Amino acid sequence: MLENPTAKHLFHDYAEKLPIIDYHCHISPKEIYEDRRYNNIAEVWLGGKGEDGTYFGDHYKWRVMRSNGVSEEKVTGSAEPFEKFLEFAKALEMAIGNPMYHWSNLELHKYFGITEPLTPENAKEIWDKTSYMLQNDPNLTVRGIIRQSNVAFVGTTDDPIDTLEWHEKLAEIPDLGFMVRPSFRPDKAVNITKEGWKEYIGKLGACVGRELTSAADVCEALCERIDFFKAHGCKASDHGLDYIMFRPCTIEEANAVFTKAMAGEAITKEEAEMYQTTVLSCIAKKYHKENIVMEIHFSCTRNNNKRMFAIEGPDTGFDMIAKSNCADELAAFFSSLDETGELPKTIVFSLDHNDFNQIATCLGCFQSDEVPGKMQLGAAWWFLDTRDGMEEQMKSLGNLGLLGNFVGMLTDSRSFLSYTRHDYFRRIACNLIGHWVEVGEYPNNEASLKKIVEGISYYNAKRYFGI
């Protein structure tokens, strides 16, 4: 993936050995605290069904297996772990052009010293070797994996009502060797049209010790929980939105929408957006006050296969890229916060690559002297988490902003072996920059290139998140 001498130099001499700041992921702080040891690679890669009935694992891999005609029994079902692994090996062999091929073999190489690509023919040999190492190698417990991956910071994704007990326990370990901090994810309180919203409002009320009877109460409760998260070292929030809405209204109007929804009455799209805008604006201002980064992910249509959603629930591999036309609303939302000096540091991720240029130009309207690159075009996310997607995102940022101030990659992962995605990204970034240098579009100035590559790999995120 390093196609020219400059790329090789930049990666091996500057990017490769820098620590990782994984500022957004979905790994379990409980498993980090317990220093979980896995029995086999199927547990790490393919997961299964948890004690609470929900599925855990890598839905990227599940989609690859389904595309190869694998029965659900051998994807998320009760088939034997090796059967699942063998089916994944068969599917991976067909995955030419898919980043999953690179990620999986990078993980086998980095953590298990396996240099042969995984195939159905060597699957049993690789299964036996990885199983033995996972069960016996002191560097292959959860903490061992994080340490040998050179991870400096992990930002988990946590619900506002979470007790953060595992974060508290982790903070008490003096020699942990890396930071684990919660990130605030209030989607269930914001998404008033989603199933379970009313029940969640009840849980949020119980968490803060009082009944919530208005949109204003929800805002106040969420701000209290932000304080709680801040006290536990929270550096970022995260919002998974279908699209960006901005429909300002009075607090009385937002309260009226809340009352209707709690009574079980149907609300219009416009009414929902009034409530959502009120809540998002309130907590965005709180993020600014507390120096918490606001991350916004949008343009995803979730749970498209209704039959499978009924069986397996969310986040199991049945989502797709959505088309959203909400740039005007995004700009208006930022402008309203900027007018009062309460626009937080913000990273915007869209799942539609066609949004990159529009987002980049929007963000350029709201930069400030608070920090270089205050408003960030987020890394290529989810279905864009490919070589083409990463290059397109960086080219867009290079064309329309300052690539040198980019805060770089994240795993967005549920797997502890996924830190190789940072290696993958750094290779792609160095290759792109190296190409520009080799063709004469940027001078071969060692000091400047070192600053840019090391910044994108590590130092920009360290500064941006205050780590």
N, C-alpha and C positions, 0 to 999 in steps of 0.2 A: 504493500500500500504506500510505501515511500518510494516514489518513482524517479527522484532526482537527487543528486548529491546534497543540495542545500536542504531538502526535506529530511534526509537522513541525519545530517548534522544538527538541525534544529530539534528533531525529536530526541535523538540519543544523548545530546549534550545539554539540552535545556528542559524539555518537557517530560521525558520518561520518568525521571526519578523524583519529581516534585510530589508533595503530599496531595491527597484528594480531599476536596471539600464537596461532599455529596449533600447538597443543600435541600434536595427534595427526593424522598423515597417513601416506600410503604413497608419497610421491614419492621419487625416486632421488637420494641424495647424490652419486652419480657424475655424473649429468647436471647437477647444480648446479656441481660442480667444473669439468666440461668446458665449462660455459656453452653447453649445446646450443642450436643453432638449428634450428628445424623448417622443413621445406620447404612444408608446407601445413597447413591446419586439421584435416584428417582425421588427421594424425599426432598432433596434440595431443588431439583429442576422441575419436577412435575407436581409435587405437593399432593393434595387430596382433600378430604373433608374433615373439618375441625370438629371439636367437641360440641360447639354451638350449632352445628349443622351447616355452616357456611363453608364455601370452598376456599382454599388457599393454594397458591402456586403461581406459575408463570403462564398467564393466558396467551402470551406470545407463542409459547411452545405448543399450547393446546390447539391454537389455530393452525399451526403447521401440520400437526397430526391429523386434524379433521380434514384438511385439504388433501391428505394422502389416503382418505377413505377409512381411517381408523375408527372403530366403533367407540361410542362414548364410554362403554365399560372399561376400555383400555386407555381412555384419556383422563377422565375424572372419576370413573367408577371403581369397582371393588376388585379389579383384576390384580394379579400379583405384581409387585413392583418391577421385577425383571421383565415381565411381559410388556409393561408400559414403556420401559426403557428401550426394549428391542423395537417396539413400534415407532418410538421416537427416532431411533437410529435409522430405520428404514425411511422415514419421512425426511430426515436431515440430508440423507444422500441425494434426495431430489431437489434440495433447496438451493441450487445454484442461483446466484444473484440475490439471495435473501440474506440480510445481515445476521439472521439467526445462525446461519452456517459459520460465519466468522466468530460470533460471540461464543457459541458452544465450544468450538475447537480452541479458541483462546483460553477459555476457562479450564479445559482439560490440560492444556499446555502449562498455564501459569500455576495452577494449584496441585496438579498431579504429575507433572513432568511428562505427559503423554504427547508425543509429537506426531503420531500417526492420526490422520483424520478418522473420526468415528464412522464406521460402516456397519451394516448388519453382520458382516463376516467377523469383525473383531469386537463386536459388542460384548460378548461374554467375557473375553479377556479384560476389556476395559472395565466392565462391571465388577469383576473380581478385584482388580487392582484398586479401583476407587473405593469400593466397599471396605477393603482392608484399611486403606489410609484414613478414611472418614472415621472408622471405629477406633483407630490406634494412634494416628499422628497428632501430637500435641498442638500443631499449628493448624489443625483443621476442625477445631471447635469454632463456634460462631465468633468469639473474640479473637481467636487465633487467625481466622480468615480476614477479619477487619484489620488486624495489626500487620499481617504480612502483605496486605493490599496497600499499606502506607496511607490509611485513611486518617485524616486529622479531625474531621467533623462529619457527623451524621445528623441530618434534619429529618426526623420522622414525621408522619402525618397523623394528627390526633384530633379527636372530637372535643368540642368545648366542654362537654360534661365529663370527660375523662378525669380520673383522680390523679393521673400522672404518677402513680405510686412506683412504677418501674423506673421512671426517670429519677425519682427521689432516691431510690436504692442505688442506681448507677452513679449518681452524683456523690455518694458516700464512699465509692471505691477509690482509694488514693492513687493507685498505680494502674488505672484502666488503660491509659495510653492514648486515648482519643476522646473527643467530646460527643455526647449524644444529647440532643436538645429537641423539645417538642415543637411542632408547627401547628398553628391554629387553623382548623378546617371547619367553618361553620355552615357548610352547605345545607344541612338538614333544617337549620333555622331559617335560612334565606329562601329556599325553594318551596314557596307556599303552595304551589300547584302539584307537588310530588306526593305520592302516597306515603302516609306515615307522618306528614308534617304536624298535624294536630297532636298526635301522640308524643312527638318529639318535644313540642313546646311544653307539654306537661313534665317531661323529664328535665328539661332545662330549668323550669320553675322549681322542681324539687331540688335540683343541684344548688340553686342560689337561695333556697329556703323560703320561697313565697310563690303564690300563684301569679302567673303572667296574664294580664287582662287587656293588654294593648300592644301596639307596635312599639310604643315608647318603652314599655316594660321589657320587651325583647331586646331592644337596643341597650338598655341599662344592664340587663343580665349578661349580654355578650361582652360588654365593656368590663364588667366585673371579672368575667372569665379570662379576658385578655390580661387583666392585672395578675391573675393567678398564673397564667402561662408565662408572663413576663418574669415573675418571681422564680420560675423554674428555668430561666435562661432562653426563652423563646426568641428566635431571631426572625421568623417569617410566618406569614399566614398563607393559606392557599384556598382558592375558590374555583370549583369546577362548575362552570356555567354553560348552559346550552348556547347562549349568546349574550352579548353585552346589552343591557337595557338601561335607559335613562329617562325616567318619567317623574320629574320632581312634583311634589305635592305638599300640602300642609300636613302637619303631624296629625291633625284631626281627621283628615281624609285617609291617611294610612291606618289610623286606629279603627276607622269604620270598616276598612277592608279586612283587617285582622278579626274584627267581631263577626263579620259575615262568614269568613272561612272557619272560624272556631265553632260556629253554629251549624256547620255542615252545608251552608248555602253555596251555590255555584258562584264563582267570581270570574269576571272577564279577564282577558289577557292584559288589558290596560290597567285594571285594578291590581292584578298581581304585580305588574311592573311598578306601580306606585309604592306598594309595600316593599318590594325588593330594593328599589332605589333608595328608599328611606333608610332601610337597615344597612345596606352597603355603604351609603354615604356616611352614616354615623360611625361604623367601625373603621372605615378608611381613615377618618379623622383621628380616631383613637390610635391606629397604627402609626400615623405620623407623629403623634405626641410621644409615643413610646419607642420610636425608632425601630419599628417592626416592618420588614419588607412585605409588601402586598404582591402575591403571585396570583395571576388570573389565567386560567386555562379555559378555552372555549372552542366551539365548532366541532363538537362530538355529538352524534346521535347514539344514544345508549340503548342496550337491551332490545335490539331489533327483532330477534327471533323470540317471539312471545312464548312459544311452546317450551323452548329451552330455558328461557328466563323463569318460567313457572317451576321448572324442575330444579334449576341450579342457582338462581338468583343473580345479582349484579356482579360485574367484574370477572366474568368467566369466559370472555372472548367473543361476545356477540354485539360489538359496538362498531361504528363506522365513522368516517369523516363526514361532517355536515357542511353545508354551504350556508354561510352567515353573511349578512350585509348590515353590519352594525358599527362601522367605523365612525359614523357621525355621532352615534350614541357614546362610543368610547371617548371621543374627543370632548364631547359635552360633559361627560362625567368627570374627566380630568380637569377641565376648565373650571367647573363649579368648585372643585376642591382647591385648585390653584388660586382662585379669587380670594379665598380666605386664608391663604398660606398654609393649607392643611393637606396638601397632596403628598402622600407617602412615597418612598422609594418603591418602584413598581416594576415587575417583570410580567410581560404579556406573552402568552403562548397561544398560538392558534394551531388547530389540527389541519387546517387547510393552507397549503403552501401558497395559494393565490393571495392570501392575506398579508404575506410578509412585507411587501413594499408599502402597502397601505398603513400597516401598523408602524413600520419604521419611520415613515414620514409624520405620522400622528405623534409618535413619541418625541420626535425632534422639536415639536412645538412646546414641550414642557420640561426640557432639561434645565438644570439650575446649578449653582455653585455649591450645593450641599455635598455632592460627591460626583466625581466623573462618571458619566453614564448613569445618572440617577434613574432614568426611564430606559428599561432594557427590552430589546426584542429577544424573547426567550429562545432557548436552544430548540433544535428540531425535536419535536415531542411525539412519542407514541408511534403512530403509523408513519411519521416523518423521520423516525429515529433510524435513518439509513444513510449510506454514503451520499446518495444524491440529495436527500433531505438536508443533511448537515451542510453540504457544500452550498446548496441553494440559500439556506438561512444565512450563512456567513457571507456569501456574495451580496445578498440583499443588504445586510448590515454594513458591509464594506462600501457598497455603492451609496448608501443613504445616511449612514451614521459614522460611528468610529469603532471599527472592529477591534482596535487595540484596547478598548475599554470593556469588551465583552466579558461577562462573568462565567462563561463557559458551560460545561456539560453537567448533567445530573443523571442518576440512574433511573429515577421514577420506578424503581424495581421492588419486587417482593422477595428477591433471591439474594442471599449473602455472597454468592459467587459473581454477581453482576458488575463488580467493580472494574472488570475488564472493559466495560463500555467506555470508561474514561480513557483507557489505553487506546481503544478504537477511535474515539473522537480526537484525541491528541495526534494520532497518526494522520487522520484526515485533515485536520487543521494545519499541521506542519507541511503536509504535501501541497495543500492549496497555497499557502504562503510561499513555500519553496518554489512552486511553479511561477508565481508572480515575480519572484526575484530572478529566476533563471531566464525568463523572457524579457527582463529589463523593465518591468512595470513598477518595481520598487528597488532602491539601491541595496547592494549587498553590504549594508552597514551593520557590523556585528553588534554594537551596543543597542541600536534601535530594534533589531530583530530579537535579541535576547529579551529586551523589555516587553515586547509585544507577545512573544510566545510564552514566557513565564507568567505574564499577566493573565492571559487567557486560560492558561492551565491551572493557575492557583492564586496568584496574588490579587487579582481583581476581585474575586469572590471573597477572599479574606478581608479585604478593605470594605467591600460593599456591605457584607453582613456583620461587620464589626467583630470578627473572630480573633 
